[in-house]
Every structure is written in structure tokens, then in C-alpha cells.
Amino acid sequence: MACSKAATYFCTATICRNAFFTTVNNTDGKLAGSFSERPFAICEIGFGTGLNFLVTLLAWSGAARKQIEKLQANQHAGQLPQIRPLTYIACDQLFLPVKEMKTVHANWPELAAVSSILLAAMDQAEWTDNACTLKLDLFPADNYARLPLAPVTLHLIGGEITETIRRLENGYLKINAWFLDGFAPDRNPAMWSEAVFDGLKNDSAPDATAATYSCAAHVREQFTRAGFAWEKTPGFGKKRFMLQASLLMQKNYNT
Ligand SMILES: C[S@@+](CC[C@H](N)C(=O)[O-])C[C@H]1O[C@@H](n2cnc3c(N)ncnc32)[C@H](O)[C@@H]1O
């Protein structure tokens, strides 16, 4: 879909708004690891239209593609690019139907390729107990050396967050970056409840960071209670401020 000038501005603004989560959490920098490493794990609370996931996927596939091209140019085509596998855990009360997501995604032509990969996978998803796991192969039709297996795993977990947050304790990786994209606390207290912040505390990897557009005193207090240092920074567009947080405590963890 061609963007009008106004729409282009809107598209860019919205993409930037969504890129905030990857920027604040420095996901690009942290993805520069290796395939032998444990996957980089992101948990988004409030998946909605999936735009944050698409922006992340675009960054991930762009970095992987650059590395593959570099290896090919240097005639090391057999080598694996230095990028960590990605695991993305998306929580939402209710996931939108694929048809609706497709309509929304059509406003962002720059996301078309990653959107079609996501939506094709969601179309085939097999749900059990309100959750499913999708394996995404980002380079299926390219001439590039194929990456081993599907290096991006997307877990979708449906249901009320105060309940689903507990599911992260079993069978999921500890989280390196939290994208907290729920509605504001006055409109949606459950999203910012103690149960949710207990989940952040219990299910974070030692280097965990978090980002949110909500700077309410309640949110700041909950971060402190959960062992995160937080910083209020200038906002973007209509958002005057943002909050970035990082885990202070070092804990033992196995996954
Ligand atoms: C601001 S929207 C998220 C936008 C999304 N990140 C995007 O890029 O399109 C907030 C999302 O939080 C979800 N949500 C709100 N309250 C919730 C709750 N109590 N438990 C789980 N999900 C909730 C809504 O369904 C909605 O999709």
C-alpha cells in the first residue's frame, strides 16, 4: 500500500513509537551474540496488533541478513552469522484474528515481509490451553545460506495477565527484555498489579531490562519493589515521558 505524505509521517511515527521498546532495551546490541548461545528472550505484555514484534523481527532479520551477506562476500558462506536466536513471548487477554491484524499491518509497507511471515504462522497455529508456539523461518525463499532451523520462536499466551504471568515460571526462558505495552494504570490496574511485577521479579534473567510508556508513580513503585532501578526519560510524540528499568539483583538461574 502506498503511503500518502501524512500517512508516511504517521507510519514513521508509529514505527518509532514501537522501536522505542527495542531501543531502550538495546535489543539490537544484545542480539549480536552467536547461534550457540541461549536465545535472547523478550516478553511483551500487551501484544495487540503485534507491531512491537514486527519491529523486533525486522531488526533481527536485518542484522542476520547483513551478517550472511558479509560472510558470503568473504567466501565464508558455510559459516553461521553471529546473531543470537530470538525467543519472543507475547501475552494478551485476547489475540486479534489474523484478518484484522493483516488490515492493520497494511498501513506499514516496510513491515510487509515480516508481517506475512507472522500472519502465515498464526494462521496455522495449533492452540493448546490458550497458548501456542510458532517457529518462524525468516529466509525461506532467499538465495542466502539458510539459517539453522527456525531461529525465531514466538510463544503466544492468551488470558488475563494476572493469571498468565504465572505460566512464565514453567517451560519458558528467563526474560532479558520486557516490553510493557498495556494501557495506563488508571484504565487497566490489572496490567500493573503486584502479581505482574512479581512475575517480572521471578522470571527475569540477571541482565533484564524493561521499558514502558507509563510513568505513573504506582508503576515506578512497583519496579522498585520488584528490584529494578528505573529512569524517567523524555517521551516521544504524544508521550511526554517514558520509563526504562533494569534489574538490580543478581540471581541464580538455569535457563
Ligand atoms: C496498548 S495495547 C498494545 C499495543 C500493541 N503492543 C501493539 O503494538 O499493537 C494494550 C494491549 O493490552 C491487552 N490487555 C489489556 N489488559 C489486559 C489484561 N488485563 N491482561 C492481558 N492483556 C491485556 C489488550 O488486549 C491490548 O492488546
The ligand as a MOL file (V3000), in Angstrom:
LIG
                    3D

  0  0  0     0  0            999 V3000
M  V30 BEGIN CTAB
M  V30 COUNTS 27 29 0 0 0
M  V30 BEGIN ATOM
M  V30 1 C -1.8400 -0.5430 24.0720 0
M  V30 2 S -2.4160 -2.0960 23.5160 0 CHG=1
M  V30 3 C -0.9330 -2.8590 22.9610 0
M  V30 4 C -0.4850 -2.4230 21.5970 0
M  V30 5 C 0.4770 -3.4020 20.9830 0
M  V30 6 N 1.7120 -3.5510 21.7030 0
M  V30 7 C 0.7310 -3.0480 19.5320 0
M  V30 8 O 1.8930 -2.7830 19.1560 0
M  V30 9 O -0.2280 -3.0740 18.7610 0 CHG=-1
M  V30 10 C -2.7130 -2.9450 25.0470 0
M  V30 11 C -2.9660 -4.4530 24.9010 0
M  V30 12 O -3.0440 -4.9950 26.2200 0
M  V30 13 C -4.0310 -6.0210 26.2590 0
M  V30 14 N -4.5360 -6.1070 27.6280 0
M  V30 15 C -5.1740 -5.1300 28.3050 0
M  V30 16 N -5.4820 -5.5390 29.5620 0
M  V30 17 C -5.0100 -6.8000 29.6850 0
M  V30 18 C -5.0250 -7.7330 30.7560 0
M  V30 19 N -5.5550 -7.4510 31.9260 0
M  V30 20 N -4.4520 -8.9600 30.5340 0
M  V30 21 C -3.8910 -9.2370 29.3270 0
M  V30 22 N -3.8490 -8.3760 28.2920 0
M  V30 23 C -4.4060 -7.1780 28.4530 0
M  V30 24 C -5.0830 -5.5380 25.2810 0
M  V30 25 O -5.8250 -6.6370 24.7850 0
M  V30 26 C -4.2630 -4.8150 24.2120 0
M  V30 27 O -4.0000 -5.6740 23.1250 0
M  V30 END ATOM
M  V30 BEGIN BOND
M  V30 1 1 1 2
M  V30 2 1 2 3
M  V30 3 1 2 10
M  V30 4 1 3 4
M  V30 5 1 4 5
M  V30 6 1 5 6
M  V30 7 1 5 7
M  V30 8 2 7 8
M  V30 9 1 7 9
M  V30 10 1 10 11
M  V30 11 1 11 12
M  V30 12 1 11 26
M  V30 13 1 12 13
M  V30 14 1 13 14
M  V30 15 1 13 24
M  V30 16 1 14 15
M  V30 17 1 14 23
M  V30 18 2 15 16
M  V30 19 1 16 17
M  V30 20 1 17 18
M  V30 21 2 17 23
M  V30 22 1 18 19
M  V30 23 2 18 20
M  V30 24 1 20 21
M  V30 25 2 21 22
M  V30 26 1 22 23
M  V30 27 1 24 25
M  V30 28 1 24 26
M  V30 29 1 26 27
M  V30 END BOND
M  V30 END CTAB
M  END
